[in-house]
Amino acid sequence: MPRKVIVIGAGPAGMMAAGAAAENGADVILFEKNKTVGRKLAITGKGRCNITNFCDTDEFIAHVTANPRFMYSAINAFSCYDTVAFFEERGLRTKVERGNRVFPVSDKAGDVVDCLYDYLTENRVQILNSRVEGLLLSEGAVRGVRLSDREVFADAVVVTCGGLSYPATGSTGDGYTFAKAAGHTITPLLPSLVPLVCGDPDIPALQGLSLKNISIRVIDYYSDKEIYSDFGEMLFTHFGVSGPVILSSSAHMRDMSPDRYVIEIDLKPALDEETLDKRILRDLAEFANKDIGNSLSKLLPKKLIPVVLDRAQIDAHTKCNALTAEKRRALLMTLKRFTVTVRSFRPVKEAVVTHGGVDVRDIDPRTMESKLVRGLYFAGEVLDLDAYTGGFNLQIAYSTGRLAGKSAASAD
């Protein structure tokens, strides 16, 4: 008799777990409360789906920000390269873009969802549109799941319900409820890879401004230490800041309190102070008799000029040839250290992933099985695992999901 395996949640981890369990001989039921599978996956990467990152194990582990060591077994069993091969072998052509980000050639996230759905149907996974209400637990083991109208029994259950981010896609924290009922600890839940609310009064004036090729440093004023640095793109919004480098920086902000974290932006990271000063002098000489407020368009985006001048305490009507060395120094330092004070995270529903979750100390990293309840497995975002943007979080889902499904199918 084949083992009966139930998987709860048809996101990337759940679909991979269900397919892997079926591939390994199990009779699999995949429960999904949404009418369609892969709801969140279908909107990732702005609808393009950054499938994974084309990197080796060491590089992958370096990009996991929460409990990276836990991931060694899973990523070694199913690597980033294995993920690309998995999709390519099933007819989904992929391409590698900047930062080793892997996308479907079609630029359609729906094609990734379809590929995983085909994987399920090929392996005869039964997909049921039902909400699981709870786990059936007895004598230290899981026996199945409880629905609103009946109980369904199984030899193993894999919980892949996701976290709290994007609740409209079904990530409403059900997995945490199941885990708690089984005796598991849930570490504090916070948004990660999320935009940041800022307290600086001049930031709303920059709304909609996108900056490329800037660098940032994040300073924790409680410890007076730099906790993160990055180079790339960012965006000013009506509430604060967003964009790739900002989202990644948020993964390092844990105990949030107003004014604890300051982001220092270098608007001209390619120029050291001496070189930038020469550049400023050239611009001032070129527009010698003009107001400085109308003379920095070669150096800065138009929307940023009045904010920078105000921060440097320079009157916008000052003639370029009248700018003192002291004021020029103030301008230079504002360009190299444009600060943004973080007030809070945006709501977790706007986060790419949830930081926190099922404590991995109670999960066997070699199998994804609970150390507390026999036959109970966890995979994906429900676990206290998260990483930077760039396909790493989806890879966590595939690797842990595949390992959990295979283990659930082949357990004694």
HELIX and SHEET records of a PDB file:
HELIX    1   1 PRO A   12  GLU A   23  1                                  12    
HELIX    2   2 LEU A   41  GLY A   47  5                                   7    
HELIX    3   3 THR A   57  ALA A   62  1                                   6    
HELIX    4   4 PRO A   68  MET A   71  5                                   4    
HELIX    5   5 TYR A   72  ALA A   77  1                                   6    
HELIX    6   6 CYS A   80  GLU A   89  1                                  10    
HELIX    7   7 ARG A   98  ASN A  100  5                                   3    
HELIX    8   8 ALA A  109  GLU A  122  1                                  14    
HELIX    9   9 PRO A  167  THR A  169  5                                   3    
HELIX   10  10 ASP A  174  ALA A  181  1                                   8    
HELIX   11  11 ILE A  203  LEU A  206  5                                   4    
HELIX   12  12 PRO A  244  SER A  250  1                                   7    
HELIX   13  13 GLU A  273  GLU A  286  1                                  14    
HELIX   14  14 ILE A  292  ASN A  294  5                                   3    
HELIX   15  15 LYS A  302  LEU A  304  5                                   3    
HELIX   16  16 ILE A  305  ARG A  311  1                                   7    
HELIX   17  17 CYS A  320  ALA A  322  5                                   3    
HELIX   18  18 ALA A  325  LYS A  336  1                                  12    
HELIX   19  19 VAL A  348  GLU A  350  5                                   3    
HELIX   20  20 VAL A  360  ASP A  362  5                                   3    
HELIX   21  21 GLY A  380  VAL A  382  5                                   3    
HELIX   22  22 PHE A  392  SER A  410  1                                  19    
SHEET    1   A 5 GLN A 126  LEU A 128  0                                        
SHEET    2   A 5 ASP A  27  PHE A  31  1                                        
SHEET    3   A 5 LYS A   4  ILE A   8  1                                        
SHEET    4   A 5 ALA A 156  VAL A 159  1                                        
SHEET    5   A 5 LEU A 376  PHE A 378  1                                        
SHEET    1   B 3 THR A  52  ASN A  53  0                                        
SHEET    2   B 3 ARG A 101  PRO A 104 -1                                        
SHEET    3   B 3 THR A  94  GLU A  97 -1                                        
SHEET    1   C 2 VAL A  64  ALA A  66  0                                        
SHEET    2   C 2 ASP A 386  ALA A 387 -1                                        
SHEET    1   D 3 GLY A 134  SER A 138  0                                        
SHEET    2   D 3 ALA A 141  ARG A 146 -1                                        
SHEET    3   D 3 GLU A 151  PHE A 153 -1                                        
SHEET    1   E 2 LEU A 190  SER A 192  0                                        
SHEET    2   E 2 VAL A 353  HIS A 355 -1                                        
SHEET    1   F 7 LEU A 196  CYS A 198  0                                        
SHEET    2   F 7 GLY A 240  SER A 242 -1                                        
SHEET    3   F 7 LYS A 225  PHE A 236 -1                                        
SHEET    4   F 7 SER A 210  ASP A 220 -1                                        
SHEET    5   F 7 TYR A 261  ASP A 266 -1                                        
SHEET    6   F 7 PHE A 338  PHE A 345 -1                                        
SHEET    7   F 7 LEU A 196  CYS A 198 -1                                        
END                                                                             
